[in-house]
Amino acid sequence: MSRFSATASMTNWRSPGAARRAQDLALERAGSRMAFGSALGDLGMVQQLLADSEIDIEASRALILRTAWELDTGSAAAAQLTSVSKTFVAEAVNRVVDRAVQICGALGVSAADAPLARLFREVRPFRIYDGPSETHRFAIARRAVRPYRQPRAGAADGS
Ligand SMILES: Cc1cc2nc3c(=O)[nH]c(=O)nc-3n(C[C@H](O)[C@H](O)[C@H](O)COP(=O)(O)OP(=O)(O)OC[C@H]3O[C@@H](n4cnc5c(N)ncnc54)[C@H](O)[C@@H]3O)c2cc1C
């Protein structure tokens, strides 16, 4: 396992816990806050936010476990999966925290030490360190296209 793959994977392992905490705060609020005669969680648009976050959390967990398995077995797919999961999971936890802030409204962001405000600040760098999403996407596309690349006409070494 390369050092880069290992650290990118470790960043991922932190994300579902943070996402779960944010989603639990959103669920608590959605269940208790009454608006327009019903709980927020009974409103279709809020339900969509909650459902999308559950999907992001479970998909992240599955991808992290699959990537860990590929790394453990020394699979040739490990590097690609590390980039795929680093990008997906880092962006997913940001989506989940962002949705939770939206559902909690002003409460989510008004106090600097509020749990969601802290999570919002803490997960944002996940999209930057251990390789920004843009550089992982560059690597993912380059690896994906490699088997299909035709030798360039006139290139002596076929590169
Ligand atoms: C909280 C935190 C903790 C950190 N901890 C560590 C640590 O422990 N060890 C360590 O070594 N580093 C650490 N870093 C540094 C981190 O790895 C770098 O910030 C990261 O690699 C991005 O480099 P940069 O900040 O110099 O941004 P730049 O390289 O200037 O990139 C800025 C932006 O440009 C874009 N970009 C850059 N290159 C490309 C490209 N090739 N293609 C397309 N777009 C591109 C991306 O959007 C990127 O976010 C940490 C950073 C943070 C925020």
The ligand as an SDF file (V2000), in Angstrom:
LIG
                    3D

 53 58  0  0  0  0  0  0  0  0999 V2000
   -6.5940   21.0870    7.5740 C   0  0  0  0  0  0  0  0  0  0  0  0
   -5.4540   20.6730    6.6600 C   0  0  0  0  0  0  0  0  0  0  0  0
   -4.5570   19.7240    7.1000 C   0  0  0  0  0  0  0  0  0  0  0  0
   -3.4880   19.3490    6.2840 C   0  0  0  0  0  0  0  0  0  0  0  0
   -2.6260   18.3970    6.7430 N   0  0  0  0  0  0  0  0  0  0  0  0
   -1.5790   18.0240    5.9900 C   0  0  0  0  0  0  0  0  0  0  0  0
   -0.6590   17.0230    6.4360 C   0  0  0  0  0  0  0  0  0  0  0  0
   -0.7750   16.4990    7.5440 O   0  0  0  0  0  0  0  0  0  0  0  0
    0.3830   16.6770    5.6480 N   0  0  0  0  0  0  0  0  0  0  0  0
    0.5440   17.2540    4.4220 C   0  0  0  0  0  0  0  0  0  0  0  0
    1.4870   16.8870    3.7180 O   0  0  0  0  0  0  0  0  0  0  0  0
   -0.3110   18.1920    3.9570 N   0  0  0  0  0  0  0  0  0  0  0  0
   -1.3750   18.5890    4.6970 C   0  0  0  0  0  0  0  0  0  0  0  0
   -2.2520   19.5460    4.2400 N   0  0  0  0  0  0  0  0  0  0  0  0
   -1.9650   20.1580    2.9340 C   0  0  0  0  0  0  0  0  0  0  0  0
   -2.8730   19.5840    1.8770 C   0  0  0  0  0  0  0  0  0  0  0  0
   -2.4570   18.2840    1.5150 O   0  0  0  0  0  0  0  0  0  0  0  0
   -2.8130   20.5640    0.6940 C   0  0  0  0  0  0  0  0  0  0  0  0
   -3.5250   21.7080    1.1090 O   0  0  0  0  0  0  0  0  0  0  0  0
   -3.4660   19.9690   -0.5530 C   0  0  0  0  0  0  0  0  0  0  0  0
   -2.6570   18.9620   -1.1200 O   0  0  0  0  0  0  0  0  0  0  0  0
   -3.7190   21.0390   -1.6100 C   0  0  0  0  0  0  0  0  0  0  0  0
   -2.5360   21.7480   -1.8550 O   0  0  0  0  0  0  0  0  0  0  0  0
   -2.5330   23.3440   -1.7580 P   0  0  0  0  0  0  0  0  0  0  0  0
   -3.2910   23.7630   -0.5300 O   0  0  0  0  0  0  0  0  0  0  0  0
   -1.1270   23.7890   -1.9160 O   0  0  0  0  0  0  0  0  0  0  0  0
   -3.4090   23.8240   -2.9720 O   0  0  0  0  0  0  0  0  0  0  0  0
   -2.9620   23.9570   -4.4880 P   0  0  0  0  0  0  0  0  0  0  0  0
   -2.0460   22.8810   -4.8950 O   0  0  0  0  0  0  0  0  0  0  0  0
   -2.5710   25.3860   -4.7010 O   0  0  0  0  0  0  0  0  0  0  0  0
   -4.3640   23.6940   -5.1820 O   0  0  0  0  0  0  0  0  0  0  0  0
   -5.4620   24.5930   -5.0020 C   0  0  0  0  0  0  0  0  0  0  0  0
   -6.6290   24.0800   -5.7890 C   0  0  0  0  0  0  0  0  0  0  0  0
   -6.2770   24.0780   -7.1670 O   0  0  0  0  0  0  0  0  0  0  0  0
   -6.8860   22.9680   -7.8190 C   0  0  0  0  0  0  0  0  0  0  0  0
   -5.8490   22.0960   -8.3870 N   0  0  0  0  0  0  0  0  0  0  0  0
   -4.5930   21.8930   -7.9390 C   0  0  0  0  0  0  0  0  0  0  0  0
   -3.9180   21.0330   -8.7280 N   0  0  0  0  0  0  0  0  0  0  0  0
   -4.7740   20.6850   -9.6920 C   0  0  0  0  0  0  0  0  0  0  0  0
   -4.6830   19.8190  -10.8270 C   0  0  0  0  0  0  0  0  0  0  0  0
   -3.5660   19.1250  -11.1150 N   0  0  0  0  0  0  0  0  0  0  0  0
   -5.7630   19.6910  -11.6290 N   0  0  0  0  0  0  0  0  0  0  0  0
   -6.9050   20.3920  -11.3460 C   0  0  0  0  0  0  0  0  0  0  0  0
   -7.0410   21.2110  -10.3030 N   0  0  0  0  0  0  0  0  0  0  0  0
   -6.0100   21.3620   -9.5000 C   0  0  0  0  0  0  0  0  0  0  0  0
   -7.7090   22.2490   -6.7500 C   0  0  0  0  0  0  0  0  0  0  0  0
   -9.0090   22.7550   -6.7860 O   0  0  0  0  0  0  0  0  0  0  0  0
   -7.0350   22.6480   -5.4690 C   0  0  0  0  0  0  0  0  0  0  0  0
   -7.9090   22.5730   -4.3470 O   0  0  0  0  0  0  0  0  0  0  0  0
   -3.3350   19.9300    5.0050 C   0  0  0  0  0  0  0  0  0  0  0  0
   -4.2810   20.8800    4.5590 C   0  0  0  0  0  0  0  0  0  0  0  0
   -5.3380   21.2410    5.3670 C   0  0  0  0  0  0  0  0  0  0  0  0
   -6.3430   22.2660    4.8590 C   0  0  0  0  0  0  0  0  0  0  0  0
  1  2  1  0
  2  3  1  0
  2 52  2  0
  3  4  2  0
  4  5  1  0
  4 50  1  0
  5  6  2  0
  6  7  1  0
  6 13  1  0
  7  8  2  0
  7  9  1  0
  9 10  1  0
 10 11  2  0
 10 12  1  0
 12 13  2  0
 13 14  1  0
 14 15  1  0
 14 50  1  0
 15 16  1  0
 16 17  1  0
 16 18  1  0
 18 19  1  0
 18 20  1  0
 20 21  1  0
 20 22  1  0
 22 23  1  0
 23 24  1  0
 24 25  2  0
 24 26  1  0
 24 27  1  0
 27 28  1  0
 28 29  2  0
 28 30  1  0
 28 31  1  0
 31 32  1  0
 32 33  1  0
 33 34  1  0
 33 48  1  0
 34 35  1  0
 35 36  1  0
 35 46  1  0
 36 37  1  0
 36 45  1  0
 37 38  2  0
 38 39  1  0
 39 40  1  0
 39 45  2  0
 40 41  1  0
 40 42  2  0
 42 43  1  0
 43 44  2  0
 44 45  1  0
 46 47  1  0
 46 48  1  0
 48 49  1  0
 50 51  2  0
 51 52  1  0
 52 53  1  0
M  END
$$$$
